[in-house]
Amino acid sequence: MKQIDIAIDPQCKEPRILIPQHPSKYVDALEQRGYDQIRLTGLNALGVRYLNGGEGDEFILDVDSDARFLLSYYVRLEDIVALGRSEVHRVYLAGGCFEFSAFVDSERVRARVGVYRESTFAPPYDGTVDMPTREYLALWRGIAMALVRVAEKAD
């Protein structure tokens, strides 16, 4: 089986990505091409935390269960920003073990990323990272674009 390597990049210059098909179509295409894992790297830029309190730079996800959630999270994040809303936005990956939780507003994102089983993310939004919304959106554009490009890549 194969692995998709995706480096987190808050400086990604990709424009908004249109995802014309349901995310499950991209998952099917990735699986047909033999991909079974997604390796996210560069997570130290987001202050990733693990249950033991340690920090990490990478996390391995399953294409089958997580690619769909990554793409859906990205699409919803674009909608929140485009509408100028302020809200908490979450995605749980790896069977609920790995979390991206963020309070998103038009200017800033306060987020936490890591393994936070059975903990809360509530005001005052105890995120491990505080960054401009445009940078948080850019890193998600990079993740989505990497998945879509591999899924649509001609053999």
C-alpha positions in Angstrom: 0.0 0.0 0.0 1.0 3.6 -0.4 1.1 6.7 1.8 0.3 10.3 0.9 2.7 12.7 2.6 1.2 16.1 3.3 3.3 18.9 4.9 1.3 21.5 6.9 2.0 24.9 5.4 0.3 28.0 6.8 1.9 29.9 3.9 0.3 27.8 1.2 -0.6 30.0 -1.8 -3.3 27.8 -3.3 -6.5 29.6 -4.2 -9.8 28.4 -2.9 -10.2 24.8 -4.1 -13.5 23.8 -5.6 -14.4 20.2 -4.7 -17.1 19.5 -7.2 -17.7 15.9 -6.1 -18.7 14.5 -2.8 -15.6 13.8 -0.7 -16.3 10.0 -0.8 -15.6 10.1 -4.5 -12.0 11.3 -3.8 -11.6 8.6 -1.1 -12.7 6.0 -3.6 -10.2 7.3 -6.1 -7.4 7.3 -3.6 -8.1 3.7 -2.5 -8.3 2.6 -6.2 -4.8 4.0 -6.6 -3.6 2.0 -3.7 -3.3 4.7 -1.0 -4.2 3.6 2.5 -2.5 6.2 4.7 -2.1 9.9 5.0 1.0 11.2 6.8 0.6 14.8 8.1 3.9 16.4 8.9 4.8 19.9 10.1 2.3 19.7 12.9 4.7 21.2 15.4 3.7 24.6 13.8 0.2 23.9 15.3 1.5 22.9 18.8 0.2 19.4 18.5 -0.2 17.7 21.9 -0.5 14.0 22.8 -2.2 12.4 25.8 1.2 12.0 27.5 1.7 15.8 27.3 4.3 15.4 24.6 4.5 17.3 21.4 4.6 15.9 17.9 5.4 16.8 14.3 3.5 14.1 12.5 0.5 11.9 12.6 -0.6 9.0 10.4 -4.3 8.8 9.3 -6.2 6.2 7.3 -7.4 7.2 3.9 -10.6 5.0 4.3 -11.8 6.7 7.5 -10.1 10.2 7.5 -9.7 11.6 4.0 -13.4 12.3 3.7 -13.4 14.2 7.0 -10.4 16.2 6.0 -12.0 17.3 2.8 -15.4 18.0 4.5 -13.6 20.0 7.2 -11.9 22.1 4.6 -15.1 22.8 2.7 -16.9 23.9 5.8 -14.0 26.1 6.9 -14.1 27.9 3.6 -17.9 28.5 4.1 -17.4 29.9 7.6 -14.7 32.3 6.4 -16.6 33.4 3.3 -19.7 34.1 5.4 -17.7 36.1 8.0 -19.0 33.9 10.8 -17.4 33.2 14.1 -17.8 29.7 15.4 -16.1 26.7 16.8 -15.2 24.2 14.1 -14.1 20.6 14.8 -13.0 17.4 13.1 -12.1 14.2 14.8 -9.8 11.8 13.0 -8.3 8.4 13.7 -11.4 7.0 15.2 -12.0 10.1 17.3 -8.5 10.1 18.7 -7.0 13.0 16.8 -8.7 16.4 16.9 -8.6 19.7 15.1 -10.7 22.2 17.1 -10.7 25.8 16.2 -12.6 29.0 17.1 -12.7 30.8 13.8 -13.5 34.4 13.2 -12.7 36.8 10.4 -9.3 37.8 11.8 -7.9 35.1 14.0 -8.2 31.4 14.7 -7.5 29.9 18.1 -7.0 26.2 17.6 -5.8 23.1 19.2 -4.6 20.0 17.4 -3.7 16.7 18.9 -5.0 13.8 21.0 -7.4 15.2 23.5 -9.8 12.4 24.4 -12.6 13.4 26.7 -11.5 17.0 27.2 -13.5 20.1 26.4 -12.8 23.0 24.0 -14.8 25.9 25.3 -14.5 29.6 26.0 -12.0 31.1 26.4 -11.0 28.7 23.6 -7.9 27.1 25.1 -6.2 26.6 21.8 -2.5 25.7 21.5 -2.1 28.0 18.5 -3.3 31.5 17.7 -2.9 32.5 14.0 -4.4 34.7 11.4 -7.5 33.1 9.8 -5.9 33.4 6.3 -3.0 31.2 7.5 -5.2 28.6 9.0 -7.3 28.5 5.9 -4.1 28.3 3.7 -2.9 25.2 5.5 -6.3 23.6 5.0 -6.2 24.5 1.3 -2.8 22.7 1.1 -4.2 19.6 2.8 -7.3 19.5 0.5 -5.3 20.3 -2.6 -2.8 17.4 -1.9 -5.7 14.9 -1.5 -7.5 16.1 -4.6 -4.4 16.2 -6.8 -3.5 12.6 -5.8 -7.0 11.4 -6.3 -7.3 13.0 -9.7 -3.8 12.1 -10.9 -3.8 10.2 -14.2 -2.2 6.8 -14.0 
